[in-house]
Amino acid sequence: MARFGLVLWDSILSFMWVWASALVKLFVYGYLELGHRPEAEILKISLGVLYMFFFAWLGEVTRGGSYNPLTVLSYAFSGNLDRFLFTALGRIPAQVIGSIVGVRLIKAIFPEIGQGPRLSVDIHRGALTEGLLTFMVVMVSMGLKKKDPKSFFMKTWISSIAKITLHILGSDLTGGIMNPASYTFYLLGFWLGMC
């Protein structure tokens, strides 16, 4: 029963993660109409840190629920075969389904959202850049899990600042997504726009 709850929470958190990032962009760029000025970027980063704290808190409350398949899969590799199969066949598909449902609802309600970041380098450099950035995110997450700082605030602060820093470093080249849930959002947004 606990495993079913974890799979359900993974789906819900992935759905919410896609919505959170889309709503922050809609709020900053659409509602406030700040454009791409420095104030808009500072506000977007501040709201990003806030919702990273919220999702970290939700991860604690749900006893391991996650929105990022990469961090879940990295922990599955460090366990036994049962944990790996549960993650690969249960948790990751649930996260993908949650992201897809979230994208479809966002596109239905806010059709203007879905213009993802553009690749400004060739595909090989872009894939290498995203791979390295994602690797760093996983390393930070696993390092914090292993080190296990006693303070929830400190652990979440280090994680969120590291993720935002890596996002900023990669944003000019690839958009700095580093999360398959977000990739799902942009790829499905593109695909739904083509259909």
C-alpha positions in Angstrom: 0.0 0.0 0.0 2.9 2.4 0.7 4.3 1.7 -2.7 1.0 2.6 -4.4 0.9 5.8 -2.4 4.4 6.7 -3.5 3.5 6.1 -7.2 0.4 8.2 -6.8 2.4 11.0 -5.2 5.0 10.9 -7.9 2.3 11.4 -10.5 0.7 14.3 -8.5 4.0 16.0 -7.8 5.1 15.8 -11.5 1.8 17.3 -12.5 2.2 20.1 -10.0 5.8 20.7 -11.0 4.9 21.3 -14.6 2.1 23.7 -13.5 4.3 25.5 -11.0 7.0 26.5 -13.6 4.4 27.4 -16.2 2.4 29.5 -13.8 5.5 31.4 -12.6 6.3 32.3 -16.2 2.8 33.3 -16.9 2.7 35.5 -13.8 6.0 37.2 -14.4 5.9 37.6 -18.1 2.1 37.7 -18.8 0.3 39.1 -15.8 3.0 41.5 -14.6 4.3 42.1 -18.1 7.9 42.6 -17.0 9.4 41.2 -20.1 13.0 40.0 -19.8 14.2 42.8 -17.7 16.5 42.1 -14.7 13.6 42.6 -12.3 11.6 39.9 -14.0 14.5 37.5 -13.8 15.0 38.2 -10.1 11.3 37.7 -9.4 11.3 34.5 -11.4 14.3 33.2 -9.6 12.9 34.1 -6.2 9.6 32.4 -7.0 11.6 29.4 -8.2 13.4 29.1 -4.9 10.0 29.4 -3.1 8.4 26.6 -5.1 11.5 24.4 -4.7 11.1 24.8 -1.0 7.5 23.9 -1.3 8.2 20.8 -3.4 11.0 19.7 -1.0 8.5 20.0 1.8 6.0 18.0 -0.2 8.7 15.3 -0.7 9.2 15.1 3.1 5.4 15.0 3.8 4.8 12.3 1.2 7.8 10.3 2.5 9.8 10.3 -0.8 7.4 11.5 -3.5 9.3 13.1 -6.3 8.8 15.0 -9.6 12.2 14.3 -11.1 12.8 10.8 -12.7 16.6 11.3 -12.7 17.0 11.6 -9.0 14.6 8.7 -8.4 16.5 6.5 -10.9 19.8 7.4 -9.4 18.6 6.1 -6.0 17.2 3.0 -7.6 20.6 2.1 -9.0 22.1 2.2 -5.5 19.5 -0.3 -4.2 18.5 -3.9 -4.9 16.7 -5.3 -8.0 13.3 -5.0 -6.4 13.8 -1.2 -5.8 15.1 -0.8 -9.3 12.1 -2.6 -10.9 9.7 -0.7 -8.7 11.3 2.6 -9.8 11.7 1.8 -13.5 8.2 0.2 -13.9 6.2 2.1 -11.4 7.5 5.5 -10.3 9.0 6.8 -13.5 6.0 6.0 -15.7 3.8 7.6 -13.0 5.9 10.8 -13.2 5.8 10.8 -17.0 2.0 10.4 -16.9 1.6 13.2 -14.4 3.7 15.5 -16.6 1.8 14.6 -19.7 -1.6 15.2 -18.1 -0.3 18.5 -16.7 1.0 19.6 -20.1 -2.3 18.7 -21.8 -4.3 20.8 -19.3 -1.9 23.7 -19.5 -2.1 23.7 -23.3 -5.9 23.6 -23.1 -6.3 26.3 -20.5 -3.3 28.6 -21.4 -2.6 28.0 -25.1 0.0 30.9 -25.1 2.3 28.9 -22.8 4.5 26.2 -24.2 7.1 28.2 -26.0 10.2 26.5 -24.6 13.8 27.5 -24.6 15.6 27.3 -27.9 18.8 25.5 -28.5 21.5 28.0 -29.5 24.3 25.5 -30.2 24.4 22.4 -32.3 22.5 19.3 -31.1 25.6 17.5 -29.8 26.8 20.4 -27.7 23.3 20.9 -26.4 23.0 17.3 -25.4 26.4 17.3 -23.8 25.6 20.5 -21.9 22.3 19.3 -20.6 23.8 15.9 -19.7 26.5 17.6 -17.7 24.1 20.0 -16.0 21.8 17.1 -15.1 24.7 15.1 -13.9 25.6 17.9 -11.5 22.0 18.2 -10.3 22.0 14.5 -9.5 25.4 14.7 -7.8 24.2 17.6 -5.6 21.0 15.7 -4.7 22.8 12.5 -3.9 25.5 14.3 -2.0 22.9 16.0 0.1 21.1 12.7 0.7 24.3 11.0 1.7 25.6 13.9 3.9 22.1 14.4 5.2 22.4 17.8 6.8 20.1 18.0 9.9 18.5 21.2 8.8 15.7 20.8 6.2 16.1 24.5 5.4 19.9 24.2 4.8 19.6 21.1 2.6 16.8 22.7 0.5 18.6 26.0 0.3 21.8 24.4 -1.0 19.8 22.2 -3.5 17.7 25.1 -4.8 20.6 27.5 -5.2 22.7 24.8 -7.0 19.8 24.1 -9.4 19.2 27.7 -10.1 22.9 28.4 -10.7 23.2 25.5 -13.1 20.0 26.6 -14.8 21.5 30.1 -15.3 24.8 28.6 -16.6 23.0 26.5 -19.2 20.2 28.9 -20.1 22.0 30.7 -22.9 23.0 27.5 -24.6 20.1 25.1 -24.0 17.6 26.8 -21.7 19.0 24.9 -18.8 16.0 22.6 -18.2 17.7 19.6 -16.4 14.5 17.9 -15.6 12.6 15.3 -17.8 9.3 16.6 -16.5 10.1 20.0 -18.0 11.4 18.4 -21.2 8.0 16.6 -21.4 6.3 20.0 -21.1 8.3 21.6 -23.9 8.3 18.5 -26.2 4.6 17.9 -25.9 3.9 21.6 -26.2 5.8 21.5 -29.5 4.1 18.3 -30.6 0.6 19.5 -29.6 1.3 22.7 -31.5 2.1 20.7 -34.6 -1.1 18.7 -34.5 
